Amino acid sequence: MYPPFYHIAYCMFGVAVDEAKAKEDFKKLCDEHFPVLLDTFLKDTKFCYSDTPTIADLGVAPLFTLIKGRPKFWAAVPEGIKEYHARVIEAFPEADEYFSMLDGFATGFKGEGADAEP
């Protein structure tokens, strides 16, 4: 799931990205990756493998925070993905300081590409 995030999120780190590729990669997330997560891993559970969060969830959900660097992309993220993201963040309160830093970094991004349409 990680490769599509390069052109979507690396602009926040000062890396030149291809905006057309960011849109293409976001479409791939929405059409391929998000449905697998929602319809397979989260079909009958609140987290990837059960109703109890695991390290697997920490490997997946916090990454979605990077999409917030492009608010219009985040607005287009399926609601089920946003709910899963929120559940995972809430399930690990001991990491809140780090989750908050990442969220602030992403939502504070105002550079080139921040206003792009998905």
C-alpha positions in Angstrom: 0.0 0.0 0.0 2.9 2.4 0.6 4.1 3.1 -3.0 1.2 5.3 -4.0 2.0 7.7 -1.1 5.2 8.9 -2.7 3.6 11.4 -5.2 0.7 12.1 -2.8 2.7 13.0 0.3 6.4 13.5 -0.4 5.7 17.1 -1.5 5.4 17.8 2.2 9.1 16.8 2.6 10.3 19.1 -0.1 10.5 16.4 -2.7 9.5 17.2 -6.3 6.5 15.1 -7.2 4.4 14.5 -10.3 0.9 15.9 -9.7 -0.7 13.8 -12.4 0.9 10.7 -10.8 -0.4 11.8 -7.4 -3.9 11.8 -8.8 -3.4 8.5 -10.5 -2.0 7.0 -7.3 -4.8 8.3 -5.2 -7.3 6.8 -7.6 -5.4 3.5 -7.2 -5.7 3.8 -3.4 -9.4 4.4 -3.7 -10.1 1.8 -6.4 -7.8 -1.0 -5.3 -6.2 -0.7 -1.8 -9.0 0.9 0.2 -11.6 -1.7 -0.9 -9.3 -4.6 0.0 -8.8 -3.1 3.5 -12.5 -2.4 4.0 -13.9 -5.5 2.4 -11.4 -8.0 3.5 -9.4 -7.0 6.6 -12.1 -4.8 8.2 -15.2 -6.7 6.9 -16.2 -8.2 10.2 -13.8 -6.5 12.6 -12.9 -3.1 13.9 -9.2 -3.6 13.2 -7.2 -5.5 10.6 -7.3 -8.9 12.3 -9.7 -8.7 15.1 -11.6 -6.3 17.3 -8.4 -5.7 19.2 -5.8 -3.4 17.6 -2.4 -4.9 16.8 0.9 -3.7 15.4 -0.5 -4.5 11.9 -2.9 -1.5 12.4 0.0 0.7 13.4 1.7 -0.3 10.2 -1.4 0.8 8.1 -3.6 3.5 9.6 -1.1 6.2 10.7 0.2 6.3 7.1 -3.2 7.7 6.1 -2.5 10.8 8.1 -0.2 11.9 5.2 -3.1 12.3 2.9 -4.3 15.2 5.1 -1.5 17.2 3.5 -3.8 17.5 0.6 -7.2 18.4 2.1 -9.1 17.8 -1.1 -7.7 14.3 -1.3 -8.5 13.6 2.3 -12.1 14.8 1.7 -12.3 12.1 -1.0 -11.1 9.3 1.3 -13.9 6.8 2.0 -15.6 7.3 5.3 -14.8 3.8 6.4 -11.1 4.4 6.0 -11.3 7.7 8.0 -13.2 5.8 10.7 -10.6 3.1 10.8 -7.8 5.7 11.0 -9.5 7.4 13.9 -10.1 4.1 15.7 -6.4 3.1 15.5 -5.2 6.5 16.6 -7.6 6.4 19.6 -6.6 2.8 20.4 -3.0 3.8 21.1 -3.2 6.8 23.5 0.4 6.3 24.6 1.5 7.4 21.0 -0.8 10.4 20.9 2.1 12.8 21.0 3.6 11.3 17.9 0.3 11.0 16.1 -0.5 14.6 16.9 2.9 15.7 15.5 2.3 13.9 12.3 -1.2 15.2 12.0 0.0 18.8 12.6 2.7 18.4 10.1 0.3 17.1 7.4 -2.5 19.6 8.1 -0.1 22.5 8.4 1.3 21.9 4.9 0.6 24.8 2.6 3.2 24.2 -0.1 2.8 23.3 -3.7 0.2 20.6 -4.3 -1.6 21.2 -1.0 -4.7 22.6 -2.9 -4.6 20.0 -5.7 -7.8 18.1 -6.6 -7.7 14.3 -6.5 
